[in-house]
């Protein structure tokens, strides 16, 4: 629609971001180049479209700068409502306040968010950041999602634990506090590069101070600008974050107006169930004051829907919460994943149950899972993740029982038989691409002693060390065995309720035992001992009843032929007695006598339950401060796994703990406790027996990597460390040539012509003999592209903005190229817009890829 028809600007239906600022109460689009920069005196509207198999999902945010006017804030909220109407009421709406943005909002800006002084309402003019007379100090915070706030140009603004960027136009100096970690330094460097490349067109230099005494030249520039530092640096102030206990305190309210008053009526507390939400009402869900959700029922009135944000703000004021509290408005039938995961169970009809699972309905409406092809696992890692299968289960299995707190080998003839009074360690070994991989399963019996459970964990650590700390460790609680654990025992996994498999036990074996067999093949079959009474039976399954004379195979009316065949295999393991097949309804008297007489049992048809939709979630977890704090990474990818982190991936059926190579020892040791705390404090009231899987960096199984959209197995070897990124800045010592002109705040280069060309430039010229600098080009002796893979030359004479038209570069031989173009780096001479259009990414992102990936993409687009 056009602006004249709706009062709104044109909204493009395309994936990605669109951003407007509010000027004179109108929505004014801002250029894509300026995305990520927010003036503190302004309000903004952000639209984010994500492509899905069904079209798009849309999020609408309105962002409030701390110095913006009430009129602008009101206009932004009004436009959000108008846009929601225009888009059919499907978008999820968010209210964002400067410095307190949601994780979803921060995830849109990979290089970080910069808060800038000024704005229309504050009376200050917007700063033009493409000028070289800039003097500003940015305080950079955050590990996963970075934000940078312009602070006073003074040593008083600094602290020991954060990154600070002194931006002087032609030079950016990154000062890293002595208590900074690698991830914070890396994110700070990414932000510095983003400013250099996006705002300065690559024509700025970056210097880094990790240790002040090692960077006297850079410190001299800082002292010239900031003066001498007096007194010690202060300690960093920890971020104010809600802990998981606070977030778990969810309450649901019915909110309505009565006689001009806002009535707030509490309906329920954790755990919440979906049926509490009434379609004709609007509800507020309060997540411990950390975040407020407004749910708009599809049958509620138009007035109620329009009042969503105002009611949320009224609720925040009534509760005495901070004015910066995040608000999210969701619509009935289009709820966000964040909202759904606050409920005990969230179901949506008419969806398939996960990738690779197809269900059919038999005559009695029992759901049968159709077999999937295990040969697809490596070709489709997402299938491996969905099916919880690390491989095809054809590897080597070794089993130990914990006995007298030590590992006792189990007879291979009894592999697959587990007793509830014991704990076991199972080592599974398999090959992938010729390289061995290992999984250690820690199986904990329901009736095992605390000492045995502890010894099981201790021995798992020792076994892990024996294999070079490479194995994936999986905690398995009796009855909650993961799919792959079933598969490695080839259909013969049998779980005895109690007792032990130890050779010298005084416990007599029960005369009568009843086992429930569920599964259709070697991959998915499990047999569990249940109480030996008639009420344990179920018409949908096969049961084995063992007595001193005979073993009955009881076949319920709803069981399949495949289930009966698997039960026959299990029966031969459980009992050496004669086997007798019994059909439901044709049982002999002796059968009921062994069970203590007839009794009612489950005979209802097992219908397919509605799908539980759950999107995997990635968290950075920390409990060093004594409070358990988790920071969610929205829209996660492999790059969000930092080497010094412990990360938690929640796929609902399983919890993965990813351990970075250089992660903190305390957090590594407390990882399992963190995962247990996460389950305990989850608002949905999670099952505490959910399998917990510990994964080491560089040894990730398919069941983990399949949850990431594009996993690069070479990342840990090809990816650049912080030190490598820093070194690829080239010879930054030449920045010392630059002195600060205090009269005009410009940086001028002294004696540049008398200095030799930097080694970085010399290397490029030597490796590209066909390359000759253009006679009019300027080769900057201190500035090269911030990456070892990137060209050193930063400028060339072109169409006026340092770039050539794509037509003169694509599919051209060395002789056909313009003079001065390095044939090995043709892509570098494209404009930023052309580069992004061709490669779908910025130059900075391109040069961060492994070299072989760069070459492949260049070949694909005729730039090799």
DAWO-V900350 format. One record per residue. N is the residue number from 1. PSI is psi in radians with two decimals (none if undefined). BURIAL is I if it has 9 or more other ideal C-beta (glycine too) atoms within 8 Angstrom, else O. Layout:
# DAWO-V900350
N;PSI;BURIAL  N;PSI;BURIAL
This chain:
# DAWO-V900350
1;2.70;O  2;2.92;O  3;-0.63;O  4;-0.54;O  5;-0.60;O  6;-0.21;I  7;0.01;O  8;2.67;I  9;2.99;O  10;2.25;O  11;2.06;I  12;2.38;O  13;1.34;O  14;2.69;O  15;2.63;O  16;-2.84;O  17;2.56;I  18;2.29;I  19;2.39;I  20;2.61;I  21;2.79;I  22;2.01;I  23;2.17;O  24;0.73;O  25;0.29;O  26;2.66;O  27;2.11;I  28;2.12;I  29;2.55;O  30;2.60;I  31;2.59;O  32;-0.54;O  33;-0.45;O  34;0.01;O  35;2.35;I  36;-0.30;I  37;2.27;I  38;2.17;I  39;2.31;I  40;-0.32;I  41;0.10;I  42;2.95;I  43;2.61;I  44;2.70;I  45;2.25;I  46;2.23;I  47;2.26;I  48;2.07;I  49;2.29;I  50;2.22;I  51;2.34;O  52;3.07;O  53;-0.38;O  54;0.16;O  55;-2.01;O  56;2.63;I  57;2.47;I  58;2.34;I  59;2.32;I  60;2.22;I  61;2.46;I  62;2.29;I  63;2.30;I  64;1.99;I  65;2.62;I  66;-0.38;O  67;0.23;O  68;2.76;I  69;2.76;O  70;-0.63;O  71;-0.75;O  72;-0.71;I  73;-0.73;I  74;-0.70;O  75;-0.73;I  76;-0.78;I  77;-0.67;I  78;-0.81;O  79;-0.61;I  80;-0.77;I  81;-0.73;I  82;-0.74;I  83;-0.65;I  84;-0.75;I  85;-0.79;O  86;-0.60;I  87;0.27;I  88;0.32;O  89;0.23;I  90;-0.42;O  91;2.64;I  92;2.29;I  93;2.53;I  94;2.49;I  95;2.12;I  96;2.35;I  97;2.38;I  98;2.25;I  99;-0.14;I  100;0.59;I  101;2.71;I  102;2.78;I  103;-0.59;I  104;-0.78;I  105;-0.83;I  106;-0.54;I  107;-0.32;I  108;-0.40;I  109;1.53;I  110;-0.59;O  111;-0.20;I  112;2.97;I  113;2.37;I  114;2.14;I  115;2.15;I  116;2.52;I  117;2.59;I  118;-3.08;I  119;2.90;I  120;-0.87;I  121;-0.55;I  122;-0.21;I  123;-0.21;O  124;2.62;O  125;2.60;O  126;2.43;O  127;2.32;I  128;1.87;O  129;0.00;I  130;0.31;O  131;2.84;O  132;0.15;O  133;0.60;O  134;2.46;I  135;1.84;I  136;2.73;I  137;2.20;I  138;2.26;I  139;1.99;I  140;2.23;I  141;2.64;I  142;2.58;I  143;-0.82;I  144;-0.89;I  145;1.97;I  146;2.47;I  147;2.56;I  148;2.18;I  149;2.32;I  150;2.17;I  151;3.04;O  152;2.39;O  153;1.34;I  154;2.63;O  155;-0.38;O  156;-0.34;O  157;-0.28;I  158;2.75;I  159;3.00;I  160;-0.38;I  161;-0.02;O  162;3.00;I  163;2.43;I  164;2.42;I  165;2.06;I  166;1.93;I  167;1.95;I  168;0.50;I  169;-1.36;I  170;-0.27;I  171;2.35;I  172;2.12;I  173;2.06;I  174;2.02;I  175;2.05;I  176;2.15;I  177;2.59;I  178;-0.37;O  179;0.15;O  180;2.59;I  181;3.01;O  182;-0.71;I  183;-0.72;I  184;-0.68;I  185;-0.75;I  186;-0.75;I  187;-0.64;I  188;-0.72;I  189;-0.67;I  190;-0.69;I  191;-0.74;I  192;-0.76;I  193;-0.67;I  194;-0.74;I  195;-0.80;I  196;-0.82;I  197;-0.71;I  198;-0.73;I  199;-0.55;I  200;0.11;I  201;0.52;I  202;-0.06;I  203;1.01;I  204;2.80;I  205;2.59;I  206;2.23;I  207;2.55;I  208;2.32;I  209;1.85;I  210;-0.66;O  211;2.09;O  212;-0.67;O  213;-0.33;O  214;-0.05;O  215;1.08;I  216;-0.64;O  217;-0.80;I  218;-0.67;I  219;-0.58;I  220;-0.72;I  221;-0.77;I  222;-0.71;I  223;-0.57;I  224;-0.67;I  225;-0.76;I  226;-0.22;I  227;3.07;O  228;2.50;O  229;2.29;O  230;2.24;O  231;2.92;O  232;2.70;O  233;2.50;I  234;2.80;O  235;2.71;O  236;2.55;I  237;2.13;O  238;2.55;O  239;2.45;O  240;1.90;O  241;2.53;O  242;2.36;O  243;3.02;I  244;-0.51;I  245;-0.70;O  246;-0.77;I  247;-0.44;I  248;-0.24;I  249;1.28;I  250;2.42;I  251;2.43;I  252;2.33;I  253;2.59;I  254;2.18;I  255;2.22;I  256;2.90;I  257;2.41;O  258;2.07;O  259;0.86;O  260;0.12;O  261;2.57;O  262;2.07;I  263;2.22;O  264;1.99;I  265;2.06;O  266;2.32;O  267;-0.77;O  268;2.80;O  269;3.11;O  270;2.46;I  271;2.41;O  272;2.61;I  273;2.63;I  274;-0.54;I  275;-0.14;O  276;-0.37;I  277;2.03;I  278;2.25;O  279;-0.48;I  280;-0.01;O  281;2.96;I  282;2.44;I  283;2.66;I  284;2.32;I  285;2.08;I  286;1.99;I  287;1.25;I  288;0.44;I  289;-0.08;I  290;-0.68;I  291;2.55;I  292;2.24;I  293;2.44;I  294;2.12;I  295;2.17;I  296;1.92;I  297;2.53;I  298;-0.41;O  299;0.14;O  300;2.83;I  301;2.77;O  302;-0.64;O  303;-0.72;O  304;-0.74;I  305;-0.74;I  306;-0.44;O  307;0.14;I  308;-0.92;I  309;-0.73;I  310;-0.63;O  311;-0.68;I  312;-0.77;I  313;-0.71;I  314;-0.71;I  315;-0.75;I  316;-0.76;I  317;-0.75;I  318;-0.59;O  319;-0.17;O  320;0.39;O  321;2.89;I  322;2.51;O  323;-0.24;O  324;0.02;O  325;2.32;I  326;2.46;I  327;2.36;I  328;2.24;I  329;2.14;I  330;2.66;I  331;2.53;I  332;2.07;I  333;-0.16;O  334;0.71;I  335;2.55;I  336;2.77;I  337;-0.65;I  338;-0.70;O  339;-0.81;I  340;-0.62;I  341;0.02;I  342;-0.02;I  343;2.63;I  344;-0.71;O  345;2.21;O  346;2.08;I  347;2.56;I  348;2.27;O  349;2.83;O  350;0.72;O  351;2.62;O  352;2.70;O  353;1.25;O  354;2.77;O  355;2.35;O  356;-0.13;I  357;2.21;I  358;2.39;O  359;2.47;I  360;2.77;O  361;2.18;O  362;-3.03;I  363;-0.61;O  364;0.35;O  365;0.44;I  366;2.41;I  367;2.26;I  368;2.33;I  369;2.15;I  370;2.44;O  371;2.54;O  372;2.82;I  373;1.90;O  374;-0.32;I  375;-0.25;O  376;-0.18;I  377;-0.84;I  378;-0.54;I  379;-0.49;O  380;1.47;I  381;-0.47;I  382;-0.54;I  383;-0.73;I  384;-0.73;I  385;-0.82;I  386;-0.69;I  387;-0.07;I  388;0.68;I  389;1.93;I  390;-0.58;I  391;-2.86;I  392;0.21;O  393;0.44;I  394;0.16;O  395;-2.93;I  396;2.39;O  397;2.32;I  398;2.42;O  399;2.36;I  400;2.54;I  401;2.50;I  402;2.02;I  403;2.18;O  404;0.68;O  405;0.21;O  406;2.94;O  407;2.14;I  408;2.11;I  409;2.47;O  410;2.48;I  411;2.15;O  412;-0.44;O  413;-0.40;O  414;0.19;O  415;2.34;I  416;-0.23;I  417;2.05;I  418;2.38;I  419;2.38;I  420;-0.28;I  421;0.00;I  422;2.93;I  423;2.55;I  424;2.65;I  425;2.28;I  426;2.12;I  427;2.11;I  428;2.18;I  429;2.39;I  430;2.83;I  431;2.42;O  432;2.12;O  433;0.67;O  434;0.05;O  435;2.32;O  436;2.48;O  437;2.70;I  438;2.51;I  439;2.27;I  440;2.03;I  441;2.25;I  442;1.75;I  443;2.14;I  444;1.99;I  445;2.58;I  446;-0.54;O  447;0.23;O  448;2.66;I  449;2.81;O  450;-0.69;O  451;-0.69;O  452;-0.69;I  453;-0.75;I  454;-0.77;O  455;-0.60;I  456;-0.80;I  457;-0.72;I  458;-0.81;O  459;-0.52;I  460;-0.69;I  461;-0.75;O  462;-0.72;O  463;-0.67;I  464;-0.79;I  465;-0.68;O  466;-0.53;O  467;0.58;I  468;0.47;O  469;0.45;O  470;-0.53;I  471;2.60;I  472;2.32;I  473;2.28;I  474;2.09;I  475;2.13;I  476;2.10;I  477;2.40;O  478;2.22;I  479;-0.22;O  480;0.72;I  481;2.30;I  482;2.85;I  483;-0.79;I  484;-0.60;I  485;-0.71;I  486;-0.77;I  487;-0.61;I  488;-0.26;I  489;0.17;I  490;0.73;O  491;-0.08;I  492;0.51;I  493;2.02;I  494;2.21;I  495;2.01;I  496;2.38;I  497;-0.82;O  498;-2.77;O  499;-2.94;I  500;2.76;O  501;0.16;I  502;2.59;O  503;-0.70;O  504;1.42;O  505;2.50;O  506;-0.08;O  507;2.16;O  508;2.55;O  509;2.37;O  510;2.50;O  511;-0.59;O  512;2.31;I  513;2.54;I  514;2.30;I  515;2.39;I  516;2.18;I  517;2.14;I  518;2.21;I  519;2.75;I  520;-0.15;I  521;-3.07;I  522;-0.36;O  523;-0.64;I  524;0.24;I  525;2.36;I  526;2.42;I  527;2.24;I  528;2.35;I  529;2.34;I  530;2.86;I  531;2.35;O  532;1.27;I  533;2.77;I  534;-0.55;I  535;-0.23;O  536;-0.28;I  537;2.78;I  538;2.24;I  539;-0.29;I  540;-0.12;I  541;3.05;I  542;2.39;I  543;2.56;I  544;2.14;I  545;1.98;I  546;2.32;I  547;-3.10;I  548;-0.29;O  549;-0.58;O  550;2.82;I  551;1.99;I  552;2.36;I  553;1.78;I  554;2.11;I  555;1.95;I  556;2.77;I  557;-0.43;O  558;0.00;I  559;2.78;I  560;2.93;O  561;-0.68;O  562;-0.71;O  563;-0.68;I  564;-0.69;I  565;-0.72;O  566;-0.64;I  567;-0.60;I  568;-0.69;I  569;-0.79;I  570;-0.67;I  571;-0.65;I  572;-0.38;O  573;-0.72;I  574;-0.70;I  575;2.45;I  576;0.01;O  577;2.99;I  578;2.53;O  579;2.42;I  580;2.07;O  581;2.28;O  582;2.18;I  583;2.52;O  584;2.27;I  585;-0.15;O  586;0.54;O  587;2.44;O  588;2.86;O  589;-0.71;O  590;-0.53;O  591;-0.88;I  592;-0.58;I  593;-0.72;O  594;-0.51;I  595;0.08;I  596;0.36;O  597;2.83;O  598;2.68;O  599;2.72;O  600;2.55;O  601;2.99;I  602;2.05;O  603;0.08;O  604;2.67;O  605;2.40;I  606;1.75;O  607;2.78;O  608;2.24;O  609;2.65;O  610;2.63;O  611;2.42;I  612;1.99;I  613;2.21;I  614;2.14;I  615;2.31;O  616;2.56;I  617;2.43;I  618;2.36;I  619;2.53;I  620;2.22;I  621;2.51;I  622;2.40;I  623;0.47;I  624;-0.52;O  625;0.04;O  626;-0.17;O  627;2.42;O  628;1.95;I  629;2.32;I  630;2.35;I  631;2.07;I  632;2.48;O  633;1.85;I  634;2.47;I  635;0.80;O  636;2.76;O  637;3.10;O  638;-0.57;I  639;-0.31;O  640;-0.11;I  641;1.72;I  642;2.55;I  643;-0.44;I  644;0.35;I  645;2.75;I  646;2.10;I  647;2.60;I  648;2.17;I  649;2.07;I  650;2.00;I  651;0.28;I  652;-0.98;O  653;-0.48;O  654;2.70;I  655;2.13;I  656;2.41;I  657;2.04;I  658;2.16;I  659;1.96;I  660;2.66;I  661;-0.66;O  662;0.45;O  663;2.73;I  664;2.30;O  665;-0.72;O  666;-0.83;O  667;-0.57;I  668;-0.81;I  669;-0.49;O  670;0.14;I  671;-0.83;I  672;-0.72;I  673;-0.69;O  674;-0.74;I  675;-0.71;I  676;-0.72;I  677;-0.68;I  678;-0.80;I  679;-0.72;I  680;-0.67;O  681;0.05;I  682;2.29;I  683;-0.46;I  684;0.02;I  685;1.12;O  686;2.77;O  687;2.10;O  688;-0.21;O  689;0.13;O  690;2.26;I  691;2.37;I  692;2.16;I  693;2.13;I  694;2.16;I  695;2.33;I  696;2.53;I  697;2.27;I  698;-0.16;O  699;0.65;I  700;2.30;I  701;2.91;I  702;-0.57;I  703;-0.34;I  704;-0.90;I  705;-0.45;I  706;-0.31;I  707;-0.12;I  708;2.35;I  709;-0.59;O  710;1.66;O  711;2.22;I  712;1.86;I  713;-0.26;O  714;0.04;O  715;-0.77;I  716;-0.34;O  717;-0.65;O  718;-0.45;I  719;2.56;O  720;2.35;I  721;2.99;O  722;-0.76;I  723;-0.69;O  724;-0.71;I  725;-0.70;I  726;-0.78;I  727;-0.54;O  728;-0.02;I  729;-0.28;I  730;-2.74;I  731;1.46;I  732;-0.07;I  733;-0.42;O  734;-0.17;I  735;-0.40;I  736;-0.27;O  737;-0.30;I  738;2.19;I  739;2.70;O  740;2.16;I  741;1.81;I  742;-0.26;O  743;-0.71;O  744;0.11;O  745;0.32;I  746;2.78;I  747;2.14;I  748;2.48;O  749;2.23;O  750;2.44;O  751;0.59;O  752;-0.63;O  753;-0.35;O  754;-0.08;O  755;2.56;O  756;2.79;O  757;2.47;O  758;2.70;I  759;-0.57;O  760;-0.72;I  761;-0.72;I  762;-0.70;I  763;-0.75;I  764;-0.74;I  765;-0.65;I  766;-0.67;O  767;-0.16;O  768;1.37;I  769;-0.47;O  770;-0.19;O  771;2.25;I  772;2.21;O  773;2.46;I  774;2.46;I  775;-0.49;O  776;0.04;O  777;2.67;I  778;2.10;O  779;2.03;I  780;2.16;I  781;-0.24;I  782;-0.09;I  783;2.03;I  784;2.90;I  785;2.39;I  786;1.11;I  787;2.44;I  788;-0.49;O  789;-0.18;O  790;2.73;I  791;2.67;I  792;-0.47;I  793;2.26;I  794;-0.16;I  795;2.68;I  796;2.70;I  797;2.07;O  798;-2.37;I  799;0.34;O  800;-0.32;O  801;0.43;O  802;0.38;I  803;2.73;I  804;2.66;I  805;2.58;O  806;-0.54;I  807;-0.51;O  808;0.02;O  809;-0.65;I  810;2.31;I  811;0.67;O  812;2.45;O  813;3.00;O  814;-0.72;O  815;-0.45;O  816;-0.19;O  817;2.63;I  818;2.63;I  819;2.37;O  820;-0.17;I  821;2.22;I  822;2.00;I  823;-0.36;I  824;-0.19;O  825;0.76;I  826;-0.68;I  827;-0.45;I  828;-0.42;I  829;0.06;I  830;2.66;I  831;2.79;O  832;-0.71;I  833;-0.81;O  834;-0.72;I  835;-0.82;I  836;-0.65;I  837;-0.66;O  838;-0.84;I  839;-0.24;I  840;0.33;O  841;2.90;O  842;2.88;I  843;-0.70;I  844;-0.80;I  845;-0.65;O  846;-0.80;I  847;-0.14;I  848;-0.22;O  849;2.73;I  850;2.60;I  851;-0.67;O  852;-0.56;O  853;-0.68;O  854;-0.84;I  855;-0.75;I  856;-0.77;O  857;-0.64;I  858;-0.71;I  859;-0.75;O  860;-0.56;O  861;0.26;I  862;0.50;O  863;0.35;I  864;none;O
